[in-house]
Amino acid sequence: MSVASKTRLRRFRLTLATAALLLPTLPLAAQIPPATPAPGEQLPVVRHVLDNGMIFLILPRRQAPTVSLVVHYPVGSVNEHLGNTGIAHVLEHMLFKGSREIGTTDSALEAPLLAAADAAHDSLLTELAGPRPDTARLRDLAEAVGSFEDRAEAYAVPNEYARILSAAGGRGLNATTSYEATRYYVELPANRLELWFALESDRMRDPVLRGFHTELDVVHEERRTRLETSPGGIVQTALLATAFQVHPYGVPVIGHAVDLEHMARGQVAEYFRDYYGARNAVAAIVGDVDPEQVVAWAEEYFGAVPAGRPAPPVLAREPGQAGERRITVEFDAEPRLMIGWRAVSGLHEDAPALQMLASLLTAGRSTRLYRRLVAGDRSAIHVSAYLGPGFAYPGLFIVNAVPKAPHTAHEVEVAIYQELDDIRANAPDPAALDRIKNQIRAGEFRRLSSNLELGMQIAESEAVFGDWRETFRQSRRILEVTPEDVRRVAVEYLNVHTRTVATMVRKEGSP
């Protein structure tokens, strides 16, 4: 960051508390474009690429003096390997901790304490890896890590990054990690846009992962509540681990517990430097903005951000499945059922037909499985179907159901197969497809109503396809699906030989 940029960043920090008192409440406004053959493709998006490879997508929408900001990295859990699983999600947490400029009262005094904590933790991991770890030495090293981190914490300013944006009128500050991406986003008043450029470029260039082991405890608790004690999470984890024995889709996004336990701050920092550089970043800026000014700020603030390296390639390919796989999970909860058939990636030509099939089964009260299981014989309280768990690689066609007592998972499973058998034998009614297509057409306009959602869509589309327009073309391809297409993919993909079934049963002895 230039001296001028640092000075401006410090000035923002000093003036925001006063300025926040003067800000009105600014609602987001919707823009519904006129009907066109492909709504969204004609949006006046300005695409600007910096010399370091970072892409900016700028979409002026003048309805309200607000702006939505998204930074999308096509780096997710599929890019990890055994030993560092969960690292992308940990990074998502840590990038809110600030930088040398933000989140500390004295970075010069804080830095050596963090380095000493890292060195003690590295020694602890080395001791753990030995054939006979010395328990006394492990205890001493763990205490040293805690001591150095406690001393470093005295210089930390918790949540300063979020407080600065909040004081500026920001809202919705958050981030998400998926199998294939990590993204950060916030909404701001348009007259505070330069603040975002200062803050975001600062943490891209020079983040400080302070409070690392404390935050790892937070991640462990998140893993416990999402995967280890949640019935739905337990069944999904079992299904994916059984269906994907080679591909990283079989590993939870949040990672394996043992990898989290052994993760080091230096390991996470190195991963960030390598793969979260400018060449892997797409920023979408949607709202009341002047594209020329945005381009100027992009060059000024982000032009010196290191490019980094391409995301680690995903070379694993799941071998063919020669027969049905089944797994039963015991847990103190009501029964659950998940069925997954080996399918295709979201890029495949058959993906639109499989998406239409999923919609015909469960997207609304008039769909086949909802009518049969929920509204009809009331054997289930929930049913859903979708392609997953990711987009870029061959995944599963998944049906998820929660039986309603006294009905069993087996009863629901049989009913699902009967409905699918009927579709395989008889192409679905064209009127049923028309209802889904009408919903899609209406959704094409609704998806343009939120600046933030629009920013997420075009950033992801640019990162995945190299073209922000492709997200709109993808939904249009579903409109071309015919009843025979649906019948054909049901025959080709939904068969017993490529099926994996995960069932949750109540643990023996539970009430």
Summary of the structure (lengths in Angstrom):
residues: 511
radius of gyration: 25.2
end to end distance: 61.5
largest distance: 72.3
contacts: 1714
relative contact order: 0.16
helix: 50%
strand: 16%
